[in-house]
Amino acid sequence: MKMGDRHRECGRHSGIPECCIDWYLGPWSNVVSGVPYLWEAYWKANNEPEEPDYIRCPSCIAANRVAEIRECECHEDR
């Protein structure tokens, strides 16, 4: 199983919305997280309401949606 597949699987088990998983595995990981000024601005917007425990997609930030995260037990099988 590839690392991206593991992240997607654990994200789903944890209750992270699919749109946020797609954002994290796509634009966030490939562009935003590697550019310091983009990372800092995005991190501030992501954590504005309640400091969620995951990277939210732009749509969820705009709608102020924060999912309740559950403990993923995938790591116990590794």
C-alpha positions as CSV (number, residue, x, y, z in Angstrom):
1,M,0.0,0.0,0.0
2,K,1.4,3.4,-1.0
3,M,1.8,6.2,1.6
4,G,-0.9,8.3,0.0
5,D,-3.3,5.3,0.2
6,R,-2.5,4.9,3.9
7,H,-3.1,8.6,4.6
8,R,-6.4,8.4,2.7
9,E,-7.5,5.3,4.6
10,C,-6.6,6.7,8.0
11,G,-8.2,10.0,7.2
12,R,-11.5,8.3,6.4
13,H,-11.3,6.2,9.6
14,S,-10.6,9.4,11.6
15,G,-13.7,11.2,10.2
16,I,-11.8,13.7,8.0
17,P,-14.0,14.8,5.1
18,E,-13.0,13.4,1.7
19,C,-12.6,16.9,0.3
20,C,-10.0,17.7,2.9
21,I,-8.2,14.4,2.4
22,D,-8.0,15.1,-1.4
23,W,-6.7,18.6,-0.6
24,Y,-4.0,17.3,1.8
25,L,-2.8,14.6,-0.6
26,G,-2.9,16.9,-3.6
27,P,-2.3,20.7,-3.6
28,W,-1.3,20.9,0.1
29,S,1.4,18.3,0.0
30,N,2.6,19.1,-3.4
31,V,2.6,22.9,-3.4
32,V,1.5,24.8,-0.3
33,S,3.5,22.9,2.4
34,G,6.7,23.5,0.5
35,V,6.4,27.3,0.2
36,P,7.0,29.0,3.6
37,Y,4.8,32.1,3.1
38,L,1.9,30.1,1.6
39,W,2.2,27.5,4.4
40,E,2.2,30.2,7.1
41,A,-0.9,32.0,5.6
42,Y,-2.7,28.8,5.1
43,W,-1.9,27.5,8.5
44,K,-3.3,30.6,10.1
45,A,-6.6,30.4,8.1
46,N,-6.9,26.6,8.8
47,N,-6.6,27.1,12.6
48,E,-8.7,30.3,12.9
49,P,-11.9,28.8,14.4
50,E,-11.0,25.9,16.7
51,E,-7.6,24.7,15.8
52,P,-8.7,21.5,14.0
53,D,-6.4,18.5,14.2
54,Y,-6.1,18.2,10.4
55,I,-5.5,20.3,7.3
56,R,-8.9,21.5,6.0
57,C,-9.6,22.2,2.3
58,P,-10.3,25.8,1.2
59,S,-14.0,25.0,0.9
60,C,-14.2,23.8,4.5
61,I,-12.2,26.8,5.7
62,A,-14.6,29.2,3.8
63,A,-17.7,27.5,5.3
64,N,-16.0,27.3,8.7
65,R,-16.6,23.5,8.8
66,V,-14.6,21.4,11.3
67,A,-15.0,17.7,11.6
68,E,-14.8,15.9,14.9
69,I,-11.8,13.6,14.6
70,R,-11.8,10.0,15.9
71,E,-8.8,7.9,16.8
72,C,-7.7,5.8,13.8
73,E,-6.6,2.3,14.7
74,C,-4.8,1.5,11.4
75,H,-1.4,2.2,12.9
76,E,-1.9,-0.8,15.3
77,D,-1.7,-3.2,12.4
78,R,1.7,-1.8,11.1
